[in-house]
Structure formats: structure tokens, C-alpha cells
């Protein structure tokens, strides 16, 4: 796709590199507020903020084992 077309459709920014960056983008995304109830969105973000906080405290190995437990 041509660069000018990507810019026209707001596709000129790269994907978030981390879950934290993605969550920060979600907090700034006004479109989400049109299809998700405000209380639900606040709850979801607070849960995911806590998740980021907890995973930040873990080593890579601990995170891998946690994911294995979940999935």
C-alpha cells in the first residue's frame, strides 16, 4: 500500500511493541468508547494495568510458566 494512502487512513504508525504500549494506545483510543461501555472499559483497563504490573515483577522464566498454566 502506498505511504500516502496509509497516512490518509491513519495507518502511518507502527504496531505497539509491548503489551504496555498497546494498553496505553487503548486508553487514548476514542473509538473504543463508542462501542464499549465506559464502566466496562475502565474495569478492563484497570485489570490489564494490574496484569502489566505483576508481569513486570517476574523473570522471563516465571512469565513463561505462568503462561503455560493459563494456556
N, C-alpha and C positions, 0 to 999 in steps of 0.2 A: 504494500500500500504506500502511496506517495506521502512524504512527510507533511505536505500542506493539508492533505485530507485528514491525517491523524490529528493535526493541530486543530482543524476545523471541528472535529468531533470530540475534542478533549482527550485524545489518546496519546498525547505527547509526553506523558510522564511514565517512568518505568514502574513495574510492579514493586510493592513493598518487599524489602529484603528479609524482614523478620516479622514474627507474629506481632511484636510490639508496634512496629511501624504500621502494620495492617490495622491494628486496633486504633492507633492514632488517626489513620485515614477515615476509619468508620466514624469516629467521634466528630469529624469535620464534614461528613457527607450528609448534606441537607436532603438529598433524595430519599435516603433511608427513612427519614422522619415522615415521609408521605405514605409509606406502606407498612410501617411498623409502629405500633402504639408506643407513645413516649415512655410510659412506665416499663413496658417490656424491654425497650431499648436500653433504658437506664440500668435495669436489672442485669441484662445480658452483658453490658459493658463492665459493670462492677464485678461480675463473676469472672470475666476474662481478664480484668486488671489483676484480680487476686491470683488467677492462674499464672499470669506472667511473673508476678512477684514470687510465687512459690517455686516455679521452674528456674528462676534466676538463682535461687539459693542452692540448686542441685548441681552436681557434677554431670558431665556428659553421660557417664555410665548410669548414674541414678535416674536420669531422664529416660534413657533407653529402657531400663527395667520398668519404669512407671508406664511408658507407652505399651510395653509388652503386656503389662497387667490389664490395661484398658482394652487393647485390641487383640 
